Amino acid sequence: MKAIRAGFAAALFALAACSSEAQNVAEIAEASGPLEAETVADGLAHPWGLAFLPDGAMLVTERNGGVVRVSAAGEKTLVSGGPEGVLRQGQSGLLDVALDPRFAENGLVYISFMQAGRDANRLALYRARYEQGALVDGRVIFRASPRGGAVHPGGRMAFLPDETLLLFVGVPDPLRDNAQDLSNHLGKVLRIDREGRPPADNPFVARAGAAPEIYSYGHRNAMGLARDGATGAIWLHENGPRGGDELNRLEAGANYGWPIVTYGREYSGGVITEERSRPGMVDPVTQWTPSIAPSGMAVYRGDAFAAWEGDLLIGFLAGEQVRRVRVGEGGVRQETLLAGEGRRIRDVRLGPDGFVYLLTDAEDGALLRVRSAR
C-alpha cells in the first residue's frame, strides 16, 4: 500500500454564492489538519460500491466489471457468480453492494444493478449468499419500473434498524415527470423487505394506483444515501442538471419537488421551472450551484477523527474532492478535506476501524484509506 500526501492537505473552502439563487455555506471554524490518503488497492474498473466483511476484507463492485474481494492487506480476488443480464453502458452496470443485517448468520449480499431488457432497461436488486469467495444461490428479488437509456440508474442502498432496505431509483431527464407520478418507481426512494416486498407500513401502501414500495418521491439522480445510527436521520444527496445539486433529509411519504421545483437549469441553459419552493414539497437542507456532482456519502461516527463526529462526508465527482459537511442549528458549514490529484470520488464509506474509505471513479480506479498525516 502506498500513501499519497501531495495535493491532499486539508484546505478550508467557503462556497461562494454563484448567483442570487445559490445558498451561501459557511466554513467549519476548525480545520481538520493534514490528511493522508493511502492506496489500499488499485486497478479497479470504475469501482462503484463498497461493503466491509467481518474478517476485515471488503467487497467492491466494479461498474464495468464484477465483484472484487479486497483483503485488509490490499490483495484482490475476483468473486465468482453475480447477476446476469447487466447493462454495462454509460452510467449503468453493477452499482451498490450491501450486506444483510444478519450476514453473520446467513451470508447474504445485495447488489443493485442496471438490467438490460428487450423492451426497456430497469434497476434490479440481486441477492446471493457469499461463500468461500463466491456468490451462490443468487436471484433477482426486485425489479423497478422499466425505463429507457443508461443514465441516472440510481442504485444506492441503506438498511434501516427494522431490517428493511432503502433503494434509490433514478429517472432520466426525458422521463422526469415520472418523479411526481406515484404509479411507478422512477425518481423515488423505495423501501422493501429482505425478500424485495413492500412492508405493510410504507406510506403509500393503501393509496389506489400508487406503487406500494415508494418511501419518498420527487427525486432526480441520487448517488449518496446514508443513515445516522446515532440520530436516526436519513440523508440523501442528489445531482441536479446544470446546478441545483441538493442535500436532503428523508422523511417517509415526502415529496422533494423534482422537476416542479429546482435550483437547476437545463444543460442548454434553458429554464426548467422558476419555482424554488412550493408548499407541500420539502426544501433541500442546502444546494450547490454550480454543480459539484456529489457521489457517495457517510456519516462519521468514530474515534479516529473526533472533531468530525456526526458530520457528513461527501465525495464529489466534478470537484474531485471530499467535503465534510456539518448540519446544525447555525445552518450548514463545510470543509474541503481532500482535493486535487485528478481523482473523481465515487463512494465514501466509514470503515469498522474508524477510518474513511474512498473509491475513485476511473478505468483504473482505486480504493483509498484516509488517515491523519500526524
PyMOL commands that set and color helices and strands:
alter all, ss='L'
color gray80, all
select helices_A, chain A and resi 103-106+173-180+306-308
alter helices_A, ss='H'
color red, helices_A
select strands_A, chain A and resi 2-4+26-27+35-44+47-52+58-62+67-70+76-79+94-99+108-115+122-131+134-143+154-159+165-169+188-192+214-217+222-227+234-238+245-249+286-288+294-299+312-316+321-328+331-339+345-350+356-360+365-372
alter strands_A, ss='S'
color yellow, strands_A
deselect
rebuild
show_as cartoon
